[in-house]
Amino acid sequence: SLRISQAKPLGDFFSFFIPRSDVIYYRPLGMQVPFFFLQKLFGVNPLPFHLVQLLTHAVNSILVYILVRLILKKDTVALLASFLYGTSSVHYIPFYWFATYAFVLGPTLFFSSYIFFIRFLDKRKHVYFFLSFLFFTIGLFVNEMVIVAPFIFGLYIFIFRKKEAKKAFSLLPYGAIGLSFLILRFFVFPAPTSGLYSLKIGKHVLNNLEAYFLWSFNWPEEMRAQLLNFVTVNPEFIKGFSNYYLIFVSSLLFFIVLWYIIPFILILVEKRKTVFPFITFGLSWFIIGLLPVLFFQHHTFSYYLPISLVGFLIWSLSMFNVLLEKLQKKTFLRIFCIVLVMIVWLAVSVVTIDFNAKIHWAPRRAKQAKLLIEKAKQYYNPFSLELDIYVYPTSENKLSLNDQDAFKIIFANEKVITQYTTEAETKEVL
């Protein structure tokens, strides 16, 4: 990302907006532009990058509170949704790997657009519509996941504001710009839809949906690889990571009982049909938000979840709120249930972070890259006629350094060649 964000002549900066043919994504405002400015200001010092990530995430947590409050009209639930969103482990990779900043900034634009769209429906002021449409348009150039916005906005109108159904026509400009974006990306500048990015309809779609569902409960990404089918986990994994597995499963059962089973029983007994629109809306949002990536055969990551996660929280917490309202007059029990949910959620998130620190490729490659770079600095001589750096063995090192990119950036020298060897050679190797 640092390397494709180099722009010495001014023309190079504008080239950021020409879609690349080697990757399926198109995120000039989510990748090249942020990297360009941060690199200009701070070089390759990682701290400012992480601070920007943290600040943007903090803004998102506030926006989630505002948005959920506008939809559910419940302060307590909105605060709880904001807390759960902010501490969810689905944000693990973006915090570790700034290359995925688009998956933090994209939701910022999506949430902002949504908030202003609801304000437009409430106040009927065109300035809100303009701001909503502007944030949506900018968001498309930050992260392609934002393209689902008009579908979720339309769903909101037809579920909660049926009497204002005609206002759905206001979404036509969103659809037009979204369609133009798709034509640009898949016909004018065709994106690769093969290899890792192959798109197909099959059983893997349900497997992906199951994985995204479990990740929403703070399960680590690795659990998808350990699922032999929809209900069976690799026994070797259970044996080797029994403590972690017990925590993941028990916490899932905890949330299923407290968020779904008990509220569902109350809904049936008390015939509380008013909650069904919120359940339908939240569940639909969760699935629609994943449509851009749900059909990938070999490319599923938890960092695709931040937009869908809010739909998941609306669905889950609207049911949980049925229990909270039942306990309205029993203040202690009500507060106890809320605090218990927060503690269990946060605990599982921390456990997942600890688990990821041991086995996830992001921290593993980060440590390896740091080791190789520090060692390379001991050998590198910018005045040498031979600028080859030999790395042994190939394995994970090539991925950790992203092939040729790392040393070219670190030493600010495009002539540096990184040679990956499968066996130790006579020359000095790292």
MINU-423444 format. One record per residue (C-alpha): x, y, z. Coordinates in Angstrom, 1 decimal, always signed. Layout:
% residues N
+--------+--------+--------+
|     c1 |     c2 |     c3 |
+--------+--------+--------+
|      X |      Y |      Z |
...
+--------+--------+--------+
This chain:
% residues 430
+--------+--------+--------+
|     c1 |     c2 |     c3 |
+--------+--------+--------+
|   +0.0 |   +0.0 |   +0.0 |
|   +2.9 |   +2.4 |   +0.7 |
|   +4.4 |   +1.5 |   -2.6 |
|   +1.3 |   +2.0 |   -4.8 |
|   +0.8 |   +5.4 |   -3.0 |
|   +4.0 |   +7.0 |   -4.3 |
|   +3.2 |  +10.2 |   -6.2 |
|   +6.2 |  +12.4 |   -7.0 |
|   +4.8 |  +14.3 |  -10.1 |
|   +1.3 |  +15.6 |   -9.4 |
|   -0.1 |  +13.4 |  -12.2 |
|   +0.8 |  +10.3 |  -10.2 |
|   -1.6 |  +11.4 |   -7.5 |
|   -4.5 |  +11.5 |  -10.0 |
|   -3.5 |   +8.1 |  -11.2 |
|   -4.7 |   +6.7 |   -7.9 |
|   -8.2 |   +7.1 |   -9.2 |
|   -7.6 |   +4.8 |  -12.2 |
|   -8.8 |   +1.3 |  -11.3 |
|   -6.1 |   -1.3 |  -11.1 |
|   -6.5 |   -4.5 |  -13.1 |
|   -4.6 |   -6.8 |  -10.8 |
|   -7.0 |   -6.6 |   -7.8 |
|  -10.8 |   -6.8 |   -7.5 |
|  -11.1 |   -3.8 |   -5.1 |
|  -11.0 |   -0.1 |   -6.0 |
|  -10.4 |   +2.1 |   -2.9 |
|   -8.4 |   +5.2 |   -3.9 |
|   -9.8 |   +7.2 |   -1.0 |
|   -9.5 |   +4.3 |   +1.4 |
|   -5.9 |   +3.2 |   +0.5 |
|   -3.7 |   +5.3 |   -1.8 |
|   -4.8 |   +8.7 |   -0.7 |
|   -4.6 |   +8.1 |   +3.1 |
|   -1.2 |   +6.3 |   +2.7 |
|   +0.1 |   +9.1 |   +0.5 |
|   -0.6 |  +11.9 |   +3.0 |
|   +0.4 |   +9.9 |   +6.1 |
|   +3.6 |   +8.9 |   +4.4 |
|   +4.3 |  +12.5 |   +3.3 |
|   +3.8 |  +13.7 |   +6.9 |
|   +5.3 |  +10.9 |   +9.0 |
|   +7.3 |   +8.7 |   +6.6 |
|   +7.0 |   +5.0 |   +7.6 |
|   +6.6 |   +5.6 |  +11.3 |
|   +3.7 |   +3.2 |  +12.2 |
|   +2.4 |   +5.1 |  +15.2 |
|   +0.5 |   +7.9 |  +13.3 |
|   -1.1 |   +5.2 |  +11.1 |
|   -2.4 |   +3.4 |  +14.2 |
|   -3.6 |   +6.7 |  +15.8 |
|   -5.6 |   +7.6 |  +12.7 |
|   -7.1 |   +4.1 |  +12.7 |
|   -8.1 |   +4.4 |  +16.4 |
|   -9.6 |   +7.9 |  +16.0 |
|  -11.7 |   +6.8 |  +13.0 |
|  -12.9 |   +3.7 |  +14.9 |
|  -13.8 |   +6.0 |  +17.9 |
|  -15.9 |   +8.1 |  +15.5 |
|  -17.6 |   +5.0 |  +14.2 |
|  -18.6 |   +3.9 |  +17.6 |
|  -20.2 |   +7.3 |  +18.2 |
|  -22.0 |   +7.1 |  +14.8 |
|  -23.3 |   +3.7 |  +15.7 |
|  -24.9 |   +5.1 |  +18.8 |
|  -26.5 |   +7.9 |  +16.9 |
|  -27.7 |   +5.6 |  +14.1 |
|  -29.1 |   +2.8 |  +16.4 |
|  -30.8 |   +5.4 |  +18.5 |
|  -32.5 |   +6.9 |  +15.4 |
|  -33.8 |   +3.5 |  +14.4 |
|  -34.7 |   +1.8 |  +17.7 |
|  -35.5 |   +5.0 |  +19.7 |
|  -33.9 |   +3.4 |  +22.7 |
|  -31.0 |   +5.2 |  +24.5 |
|  -29.9 |   +2.2 |  +26.5 |
|  -29.9 |   -0.2 |  +23.6 |
|  -28.0 |   +2.4 |  +21.4 |
|  -25.3 |   +2.8 |  +24.1 |
|  -25.0 |   -1.0 |  +24.4 |
|  -24.8 |   -1.3 |  +20.6 |
|  -22.0 |   +1.3 |  +20.5 |
|  -20.1 |   -0.5 |  +23.2 |
|  -20.4 |   -3.9 |  +21.5 |
|  -19.4 |   -2.5 |  +18.2 |
|  -16.4 |   -0.6 |  +19.6 |
|  -15.0 |   -3.7 |  +21.4 |
|  -15.8 |   -6.3 |  +18.8 |
|  -12.9 |   -8.5 |  +17.7 |
|  -14.0 |   -8.2 |  +14.1 |
|  -11.8 |   -5.1 |  +14.1 |
|   -8.7 |   -7.1 |  +14.9 |
|   -7.1 |   -7.2 |  +11.5 |
|   -7.7 |   -3.5 |  +10.6 |
|   -6.1 |   -2.5 |  +13.9 |
|   -3.1 |   -4.7 |  +13.2 |
|   -2.9 |   -4.1 |   +9.4 |
|   -3.4 |   -0.6 |   +8.2 |
|   -3.7 |   -1.8 |   +4.6 |
|   -7.4 |   -2.5 |   +5.6 |
|   -8.0 |   +1.1 |   +6.8 |
|  -10.7 |   +1.3 |   +4.1 |
|  -12.8 |   -1.1 |   +6.2 |
|  -12.7 |   +1.4 |   +9.0 |
|  -13.2 |   +4.6 |   +7.0 |
|  -15.8 |   +3.0 |   +4.7 |
|  -18.3 |   +2.4 |   +7.6 |
|  -17.7 |   +6.1 |   +8.7 |
|  -19.1 |   +7.2 |   +5.4 |
|  -21.8 |   +4.6 |   +5.4 |
|  -23.0 |   +5.5 |   +8.9 |
|  -22.8 |   +9.2 |   +8.2 |
|  -24.8 |   +8.8 |   +5.0 |
|  -27.5 |   +6.8 |   +6.7 |
|  -27.8 |   +9.2 |   +9.6 |
|  -28.3 |  +12.1 |   +7.2 |
|  -30.8 |  +10.1 |   +5.1 |
|  -32.9 |   +9.5 |   +8.2 |
|  -32.7 |  +13.2 |   +9.1 |
|  -33.8 |  +14.0 |   +5.5 |
|  -36.9 |  +11.8 |   +6.0 |
|  -37.6 |  +13.3 |   +9.3 |
|  -37.0 |  +17.0 |   +8.5 |
|  -37.5 |  +17.0 |   +4.8 |
|  -34.6 |  +19.4 |   +4.3 |
|  -32.7 |  +18.9 |   +1.1 |
|  -29.4 |  +19.7 |   +2.7 |
|  -29.6 |  +16.4 |   +4.6 |
|  -30.3 |  +14.6 |   +1.4 |
|  -27.3 |  +16.3 |   -0.3 |
|  -25.0 |  +15.4 |   +2.6 |
|  -26.2 |  +11.8 |   +2.7 |
|  -25.7 |  +11.4 |   -1.1 |
|  -22.3 |  +13.1 |   -0.8 |
|  -21.1 |  +10.7 |   +1.9 |
|  -22.4 |   +7.7 |   +0.0 |
|  -20.6 |   +8.8 |   -3.2 |
|  -17.3 |   +9.4 |   -1.4 |
|  -17.8 |   +6.1 |   +0.4 |
|  -17.8 |   +4.2 |   -2.9 |
|  -14.3 |   +5.4 |   -3.5 |
|  -13.3 |   +4.4 |   +0.0 |
|  -14.7 |   +0.9 |   +0.2 |
|  -16.9 |   -0.9 |   -2.3 |
|  -18.9 |   -2.4 |   +0.6 |
|  -20.7 |   +0.9 |   +0.9 |
|  -22.6 |   +0.1 |   -2.3 |
|  -25.2 |   -1.8 |   -0.3 |
|  -26.4 |   +1.5 |   +1.3 |
|  -29.5 |   +2.2 |   -1.0 |
|  -30.8 |   -1.3 |   -0.4 |
|  -30.6 |   -0.9 |   +3.3 |
|  -32.0 |   +2.6 |   +3.2 |
|  -34.9 |   +1.3 |   +1.0 |
|  -35.6 |   -1.5 |   +3.4 |
|  -35.8 |   +1.0 |   +6.3 |
|  -38.5 |   +2.9 |   +4.4 |
|  -40.6 |   -0.1 |   +3.5 |
|  -40.4 |   -1.6 |   +7.0 |
|  -40.7 |   +1.5 |   +9.2 |
|  -42.1 |   +4.2 |   +7.0 |
|  -44.6 |   +2.5 |   +4.7 |
|  -46.8 |   +5.7 |   +4.6 |
|  -43.8 |   +7.5 |   +3.1 |
|  -43.1 |   +4.8 |   +0.5 |
|  -42.9 |   +7.4 |   -2.3 |
|  -39.7 |   +8.7 |   -0.7 |
|  -38.0 |   +5.5 |   -1.8 |
|  -37.8 |   +7.3 |   -5.2 |
|  -35.2 |   +9.6 |   -3.6 |
|  -32.9 |   +6.6 |   -3.6 |
|  -32.7 |   +6.6 |   -7.4 |
|  -29.6 |   +8.8 |   -7.5 |
|  -27.9 |   +6.4 |   -5.1 |
|  -28.8 |   +3.5 |   -7.4 |
|  -27.6 |   +5.4 |  -10.5 |
|  -24.2 |   +6.2 |   -9.0 |
|  -23.9 |   +2.7 |   -7.6 |
|  -24.7 |   +1.2 |  -11.0 |
|  -22.2 |   +3.5 |  -12.7 |
|  -19.6 |   +2.4 |  -10.2 |
|  -20.2 |   -1.3 |  -11.0 |
|  -20.1 |   -0.6 |  -14.8 |
|  -16.8 |   +1.3 |  -14.3 |
|  -15.3 |   -1.5 |  -12.2 |
|  -16.5 |   -4.6 |  -14.1 |
|  -16.8 |   -3.4 |  -17.7 |
|  -14.6 |   -0.3 |  -18.3 |
|  -11.8 |   -1.5 |  -16.0 |
|  -12.5 |   -5.2 |  -15.5 |
|  -11.6 |   -6.6 |  -12.1 |
|  -10.2 |  -10.1 |  -11.7 |
|  -12.8 |  -12.5 |  -10.6 |
|  -10.7 |  -15.6 |  -10.5 |
|   -8.3 |  -17.3 |   -8.1 |
|   -8.8 |  -15.9 |   -4.6 |
|  -11.5 |  -13.6 |   -6.0 |
|  -13.6 |  -16.3 |   -7.8 |
|  -17.3 |  -15.7 |   -7.4 |
|  -19.7 |  -18.7 |   -7.5 |
|  -23.0 |  -19.9 |   -6.1 |
|  -22.7 |  -23.0 |   -4.0 |
|  -22.6 |  -24.5 |   -0.6 |
|  -19.7 |  -22.2 |   +0.3 |
|  -22.1 |  -19.3 |   +0.4 |
|  -23.9 |  -20.9 |   +3.5 |
|  -20.5 |  -21.8 |   +5.0 |
|  -19.4 |  -18.1 |   +4.6 |
|  -22.6 |  -16.9 |   +6.1 |
|  -22.1 |  -19.2 |   +9.1 |
|  -18.6 |  -18.0 |   +9.5 |
|  -19.7 |  -14.3 |   +9.5 |
|  -22.4 |  -15.1 |  +12.0 |
|  -20.0 |  -16.8 |  +14.4 |
|  -17.4 |  -14.0 |  +13.9 |
|  -20.1 |  -11.5 |  +14.9 |
|  -20.0 |  -13.2 |  +18.4 |
|  -16.3 |  -12.5 |  +18.7 |
|  -15.2 |  -15.9 |  +17.5 |
|  -11.7 |  -15.9 |  +15.9 |
|  -11.3 |  -16.3 |  +12.1 |
|   -9.5 |  -19.6 |  +12.5 |
|  -12.7 |  -21.3 |  +13.6 |
|  -14.0 |  -21.2 |  +10.1 |
|  -11.1 |  -23.4 |   +9.0 |
|  -11.8 |  -25.8 |  +11.9 |
|  -15.4 |  -26.4 |  +11.0 |
|  -15.8 |  -29.8 |   +9.3 |
|  -19.4 |  -29.0 |   +8.6 |
|  -22.1 |  -26.7 |  +10.0 |
|  -22.0 |  -28.2 |  +13.5 |
|  -18.8 |  -30.3 |  +13.8 |
|  -15.5 |  -28.8 |  +14.8 |
|  -12.2 |  -30.5 |  +14.1 |
|  -11.5 |  -32.7 |  +17.2 |
|   -7.8 |  -32.1 |  +16.9 |
|   -8.4 |  -28.4 |  +17.4 |
|  -10.7 |  -29.0 |  +20.4 |
|   -8.0 |  -31.2 |  +21.9 |
|   -5.1 |  -28.7 |  +21.3 |
|   -7.1 |  -25.5 |  +22.2 |
|   -9.7 |  -26.9 |  +24.7 |
|   -9.7 |  -23.9 |  +27.0 |
|  -10.3 |  -21.4 |  +24.1 |
|  -12.9 |  -23.7 |  +22.5 |
|  -14.8 |  -24.0 |  +25.8 |
|  -14.9 |  -20.2 |  +26.1 |
|  -16.0 |  -19.6 |  +22.5 |
|  -18.8 |  -22.2 |  +22.7 |
|  -20.0 |  -21.3 |  +26.2 |
|  -20.2 |  -17.6 |  +25.3 |
|  -22.1 |  -18.4 |  +22.1 |
|  -24.6 |  -20.4 |  +24.1 |
|  -24.9 |  -17.5 |  +26.7 |
|  -25.8 |  -15.0 |  +24.0 |
|  -28.2 |  -17.4 |  +22.2 |
|  -30.1 |  -18.0 |  +25.4 |
|  -30.1 |  -14.3 |  +26.6 |
|  -30.6 |  -12.6 |  +23.3 |
|  -32.8 |  -15.1 |  +21.4 |
|  -34.4 |  -18.0 |  +23.3 |
|  -35.7 |  -16.1 |  +26.4 |
|  -36.9 |  -13.1 |  +24.4 |
|  -38.5 |  -15.4 |  +21.8 |
|  -40.5 |  -17.1 |  +24.5 |
|  -41.6 |  -13.7 |  +25.9 |
|  -42.6 |  -12.6 |  +22.4 |
|  -44.8 |  -15.7 |  +22.0 |
|  -46.3 |  -15.5 |  +25.4 |
|  -47.0 |  -11.8 |  +25.4 |
|  -47.7 |  -11.7 |  +21.6 |
|  -45.4 |   -8.8 |  +21.1 |
|  -45.5 |   -8.4 |  +17.4 |
|  -44.1 |   -4.9 |  +17.4 |
|  -40.6 |   -6.3 |  +17.7 |
|  -40.7 |   -8.3 |  +14.5 |
|  -40.0 |   -5.4 |  +12.1 |
|  -36.8 |   -4.7 |  +14.0 |
|  -35.8 |   -8.3 |  +13.9 |
|  -36.5 |   -8.5 |  +10.2 |
|  -34.7 |   -5.3 |   +9.4 |
|  -31.6 |   -6.2 |  +11.4 |
|  -31.3 |   -9.7 |  +10.0 |
|  -31.8 |   -8.4 |   +6.5 |
|  -29.2 |   -5.7 |   +7.0 |
|  -26.8 |   -8.3 |   +8.2 |
|  -27.2 |  -10.4 |   +5.1 |
|  -27.4 |   -7.5 |   +2.6 |
|  -24.3 |   -5.9 |   +4.0 |
|  -22.3 |   -9.1 |   +3.1 |
|  -23.6 |   -9.6 |   -0.4 |
|  -20.5 |   -8.0 |   -2.1 |
|  -18.3 |  -10.7 |   -0.5 |
|  -20.6 |  -13.6 |   +0.4 |
|  -20.0 |  -15.4 |   -2.9 |
|  -16.2 |  -15.5 |   -2.7 |
|  -15.0 |  -19.0 |   -2.6 |
|  -11.6 |  -18.4 |   -1.1 |
|  -11.7 |  -14.9 |   +0.3 |
|  -13.5 |  -14.5 |   +3.6 |
|  -12.3 |  -12.3 |   +6.4 |
|  -13.9 |  -10.8 |   +9.5 |
|  -12.9 |   -7.3 |   +8.5 |
|  -15.7 |   -7.4 |   +5.9 |
|  -18.2 |   -7.3 |   +8.8 |
|  -18.2 |   -3.8 |  +10.3 |
|  -21.2 |   -2.5 |   +8.2 |
|  -23.2 |   -5.8 |   +8.7 |
|  -22.3 |   -5.9 |  +12.4 |
|  -24.6 |   -3.0 |  +13.1 |
|  -27.5 |   -5.0 |  +11.5 |
|  -26.6 |   -8.0 |  +13.6 |
|  -26.6 |   -5.8 |  +16.7 |
|  -30.0 |   -4.3 |  +15.8 |
|  -31.5 |   -7.7 |  +15.3 |
|  -30.0 |   -9.2 |  +18.5 |
|  -30.5 |   -6.2 |  +20.8 |
|  -34.0 |   -5.5 |  +19.6 |
|  -34.8 |   -9.1 |  +20.9 |
|  -32.7 |   -8.6 |  +24.1 |
|  -34.6 |   -5.4 |  +24.7 |
|  -37.8 |   -7.4 |  +25.1 |
|  -36.2 |   -9.0 |  +28.2 |
|  -35.0 |   -5.6 |  +29.4 |
|  -38.5 |   -4.2 |  +29.1 |
|  -39.8 |   -7.2 |  +31.0 |
|  -37.4 |   -6.3 |  +33.8 |
|  -38.3 |   -2.6 |  +33.7 |
|  -39.5 |   -2.5 |  +37.3 |
|  -36.7 |   -4.7 |  +38.5 |
|  -33.9 |   -2.3 |  +38.1 |
|  -31.2 |   -4.4 |  +39.7 |
|  -31.9 |   -7.4 |  +37.5 |
|  -32.1 |   -5.2 |  +34.4 |
|  -28.8 |   -3.5 |  +35.1 |
|  -27.3 |   -6.9 |  +36.0 |
|  -28.3 |   -8.4 |  +32.6 |
|  -26.8 |   -5.4 |  +30.7 |
|  -23.5 |   -5.4 |  +32.6 |
|  -23.3 |   -9.2 |  +32.3 |
|  -23.6 |   -8.9 |  +28.5 |
|  -20.9 |   -6.3 |  +28.4 |
|  -18.5 |   -8.3 |  +30.6 |
|  -19.0 |  -11.6 |  +28.7 |
|  -18.7 |   -9.8 |  +25.3 |
|  -15.5 |   -7.9 |  +26.3 |
|  -14.0 |  -11.1 |  +27.9 |
|  -14.6 |  -13.1 |  +24.7 |
|  -13.1 |  -10.3 |  +22.6 |
|  -10.0 |  -10.3 |  +24.8 |
|   -9.7 |  -14.1 |  +24.6 |
|  -10.0 |  -13.9 |  +20.8 |
|   -7.2 |  -11.3 |  +20.7 |
|   -5.0 |  -13.5 |  +22.9 |
|   -5.8 |  -16.5 |  +20.6 |
|   -5.1 |  -14.5 |  +17.5 |
|   -1.8 |  -13.3 |  +18.9 |
|   -0.7 |  -17.0 |  +19.0 |
|   -1.9 |  -18.3 |  +15.6 |
|   -3.1 |  -15.5 |  +13.4 |
|   -1.1 |  -14.6 |  +10.3 |
|   -1.2 |  -10.9 |  +10.8 |
|   +0.8 |  -10.7 |  +14.1 |
|   +3.0 |  -13.5 |  +12.9 |
|   +4.0 |  -11.8 |   +9.6 |
|   +4.3 |   -8.5 |  +11.4 |
|   +6.9 |   -9.9 |  +13.8 |
|   +8.7 |  -11.6 |  +11.0 |
|   +8.8 |   -8.5 |   +8.8 |
|  +10.2 |   -6.4 |  +11.7 |
|  +12.9 |   -9.0 |  +12.3 |
|  +13.9 |   -9.2 |   +8.7 |
|  +13.9 |   -5.4 |   +8.2 |
|  +16.1 |   -4.8 |  +11.3 |
|  +18.5 |   -7.4 |  +10.1 |
|  +18.6 |   -6.0 |   +6.6 |
|  +19.5 |   -2.6 |   +7.9 |
|  +22.7 |   -4.2 |   +9.3 |
|  +23.8 |   -5.3 |   +5.9 |
|  +22.4 |   -2.7 |   +3.5 |
|  +24.9 |   -0.4 |   +1.9 |
|  +23.3 |   +2.2 |   -0.5 |
|  +26.7 |   +2.8 |   -2.2 |
|  +27.2 |   -0.9 |   -3.1 |
|  +27.0 |   -1.9 |   -6.7 |
|  +25.2 |   -5.0 |   -5.7 |
|  +21.8 |   -4.2 |   -4.1 |
|  +20.5 |   -7.7 |   -3.9 |
|  +19.2 |   -8.8 |   -0.5 |
|  +19.0 |  -12.5 |   +0.0 |
|  +16.3 |  -14.0 |   +2.3 |
|  +16.3 |  -17.6 |   +3.4 |
|  +14.1 |  -19.5 |   +3.5 |
|  +11.2 |  -18.4 |   +1.2 |
|   +8.2 |  -19.7 |   +3.1 |
|   +6.4 |  -17.0 |   +5.1 |
|   +9.2 |  -14.4 |   +4.5 |
|   +8.0 |  -13.6 |   +1.0 |
|   +4.5 |  -12.9 |   +2.4 |
|   +5.8 |  -11.0 |   +5.4 |
|   +7.8 |   -8.6 |   +3.1 |
|   +5.2 |   -8.7 |   +0.3 |
|   +7.8 |   -9.9 |   -2.1 |
|   +9.8 |   -6.9 |   -3.4 |
|   +7.8 |   -4.1 |   -1.7 |
|   +9.2 |   -3.9 |   +1.8 |
|  +12.8 |   -3.3 |   +1.2 |
|  +12.2 |   -0.9 |   -1.7 |
|  +10.1 |   +1.2 |   +0.7 |
|  +12.2 |   +0.9 |   +3.8 |
|  +15.4 |   +1.9 |   +1.9 |
|  +13.6 |   +4.3 |   -0.4 |
|  +15.4 |   +2.6 |   -3.3 |
|  +13.6 |   +1.0 |   -6.3 |
|  +16.9 |   -0.7 |   -7.3 |
|  +16.9 |   -3.0 |   -4.3 |
|  +16.1 |   -6.6 |   -5.3 |
|  +15.0 |   -9.1 |   -2.7 |
|  +16.1 |  -12.6 |   -3.6 |
|  +14.2 |  -15.4 |   -1.9 |
|  +16.2 |  -18.7 |   -1.7 |
|  +15.1 |  -22.2 |   -0.8 |
|  +18.5 |  -23.1 |   +0.6 |
|  +21.4 |  -21.3 |   +2.2 |
|  +23.8 |  -19.9 |   -0.4 |
|  +27.4 |  -18.8 |   -0.2 |
|  +26.4 |  -15.2 |   +0.1 |
|  +25.2 |  -13.7 |   +3.4 |
|  +21.6 |  -14.3 |   +3.9 |
|  +19.0 |  -13.0 |   +6.3 |
+--------+--------+--------+
